[in-house]
Amino acid sequence: LHAAAKSGTQHIAKLLLDQGADINLVNEEGITLLHIAVENAQYALTEFLLRRGADITIKDKNGKTPLDLAKSPRHERIRELFQKRPP
């Protein structure tokens, strides 16, 4: 799943999630799929993961959430996805 997020391969992520993979799985750095999608500016994948209910509050080992990463100036479009997300 993490490799799919790094490459922005949404259809692979969807297939794995449909087969029961954990959308909030963290790696050894505490990083989730959503962290990776945001950090790599994968707009479509970020939108997909948010729609699938990815947890935006999980902190990596540096204490950063996906929303924290989206606050970077280069992630304006992705930040808008977080703002549009229903509470």
Contact map, one row per residue, 1 for C-alpha under 8 A:
111110000001100100001000000000001000000000000000000000000000000000000000000000000000000
111111000000000000000000000000011001000000000000000000000000000000000000000000000000000
111111100000000000000000000000000000000000000000000000000000000000000000000000000000000
111111111101100000000000000000000000000000000000000000000000000000000000000000000000000
111111111100100000000000000000001101100001001000000000000000000000000000000000000000000
011111111000000000000000000000000001100100000000000000000000000000000000000000000000000
001111111000000000000000000000000000000000000000000000000000000000000000000000000000000
000111111100000000000000000000000000100001011000000000000000000000000000000000000000000
000111111111100000000000000000000000000000001000000000000000000000000000000000000000000
000110011111110000000000000000000000000000011001000000000000000000000000000000000000000
000000001111111000000000000000000000000000000000000000000000000000000000000000000000000
100100001111111100000000000000000000000000000000000000000000000000000000000000000000000
100110001111111110000000000000000000000000000000000000000000000000000000000000000000000
000000000111111111000000000000000000000000000000000000000000000000000000000000000000000
000000000011111111100000000000000000000000000000000000000000000000000000000000000000000
100000000001111111111000000000000000000000000000000000000000000000000000000000000000000
000000000000111111111110000000000000000000000000000000000000000000000000000000000000000
000000000000011111111000000000000000000000000000000000000000000000000000000000000000000
000000000000001111111000000000000000000000000000000000000000000000000000000000000000000
000000000000000111111100000000000000000000000000000000000000000000000000000000000000000
100000000000000111111110000000000000000000000000000000000000000000000000000000000000000
000000000000000010011111100000000000000000000000000000000000000000000000000000000000000
000000000000000010001111100000011000000000000000100111000000000000000000000000000000000
000000000000000000000111110000011100000000000000000001100000000000000000000000000000000
000000000000000000000111111000011000000000000000000000000000000000000000000000000000000
000000000000000000000001111111111000000000000000000000000000000000000000000000000000000
000000000000000000000000111111110000000000000000000000000000000000000000000000000000000
000000000000000000000000011111100000000000000000000000000000000000000000000000000000000
000000000000000000000000011111100000000000000000000000000001100000000000000000000000000
000000000000000000000000011111110000000000000000000000000011100000000000000000000000000
000000000000000000000000011111111011000000000000000000000011100000000000000000000000000
010000000000000000000011111001111111000000000000000000000101000000000000000000000000000
110010000000000000000011110000111111100000000000100000000000000000000000000000000000000
000010000000000000000001000000011111110000000100110001010000000001000000000000000000000
000000000000000000000000000000111111111000000000000000000000000011001000000000000000000
010011000000000000000000000000111111111100000000000000000000000000000000000000000000000
000011010000000000000000000000001111111111101100000000000000000000000000000000000000000
000000000000000000000000000000000111111111100100000000000000000001001100001001000000000
000000000000000000000000000000000011111111000000000000000000000000001100000000000000000
000001000000000000000000000000000001111111000000000000000000000000000000000000000000000
000000000000000000000000000000000000111111100000000000000000000000000000001001000000000
000010010000000000000000000000000000111111111100000000000000000000000000000000000000000
000000000000000000000000000000000000110011111110000000000000000000000000000011000000000
000000010100000000000000000000000000000001111111000000000000000000000000000000000000000
000010011100000000000000000000000000100001111111100000000000000000000000000000000000000
000000000000000000000000000000000100110001111111110000000000000000000000000001000000000
000000000000000000000000000000000000000000111111111000000000000000000000000000001000000
000000000100000000000000000000000000000000011111111100000000000000000000000000000000000
000000000000000000000010000000001100000000001111111111000000000000000000000000000000000
000000000000000000000000000000000100000000000111111111100000000000000000000000000000100
000000000000000000000000000000000000000000000011111111000000000000000000000000000000000
000000000000000000000010000000000000000000000001111111000000000000000000000000000000000
000000000000000000000010000000000000000000000000111111100000000000000000000000000000000
000000000000000000000011000000000100000000000000111111110000000000000000000000000000000
000000000000000000000001000000000000000000000000010011111100000000000000000000000000000
000000000000000000000000000000000100000000000000000001111100000011100000000000000000000
000000000000000000000000000000000000000000000000000000111110000011100000000000000000000
000000000000000000000000000000010000000000000000000000111111000111000000000000000000000
000000000000000000000000000001100000000000000000000000001111111111000000000000000000000
000000000000000000000000000011110000000000000000000000000111111110000000000000000000000
000000000000000000000000000011100000000000000000000000000011111100000000000000000000000
000000000000000000000000000000000000000000000000000000000011111100000000000000000000000
000000000000000000000000000000000000000000000000000000000011111110000000000000000000000
000000000000000000000000000000000000000000000000000000000111111111111000000000000000000
000000000000000000000000000000000010000000000000000000011111001111111000000000000000000
000000000000000000000000000000000110010000000000000000011110000111111100000000000000000
000000000000000000000000000000000000000000000000000000011000000111111110000000100100000
000000000000000000000000000000000000000000000000000000000000000111111111000000000000000
000000000000000000000000000000000010011000000000000000000000000111111111000000000000000
000000000000000000000000000000000000011000000000000000000000000001111111001101100000000
000000000000000000000000000000000000000000000000000000000000000000111111101100100000000
000000000000000000000000000000000000000000000000000000000000000000011111111100000000000
000000000000000000000000000000000000000000000000000000000000000000000011111100000000000
000000000000000000000000000000000000000000000000000000000000000000000001111100000000000
000000000000000000000000000000000000010010000000000000000000000000000111111111100000000
000000000000000000000000000000000000000000000000000000000000000000000111111111110000000
000000000000000000000000000000000000000000100000000000000000000000000000001111111000000
000000000000000000000000000000000000010010100100000000000000000000000100001111111100000
000000000000000000000000000000000000000000000000000000000000000000100110001111111110000
000000000000000000000000000000000000000000000000000000000000000000000000000111111111000
000000000000000000000000000000000000000000000010000000000000000000000000000011111111100
000000000000000000000000000000000000000000000000000000000000000000100000000001111111100
000000000000000000000000000000000000000000000000000000000000000000000000000000111111100
000000000000000000000000000000000000000000000000000000000000000000000000000000011111110
000000000000000000000000000000000000000000000000010000000000000000000000000000001111111
000000000000000000000000000000000000000000000000000000000000000000000000000000000001111
000000000000000000000000000000000000000000000000000000000000000000000000000000000000111
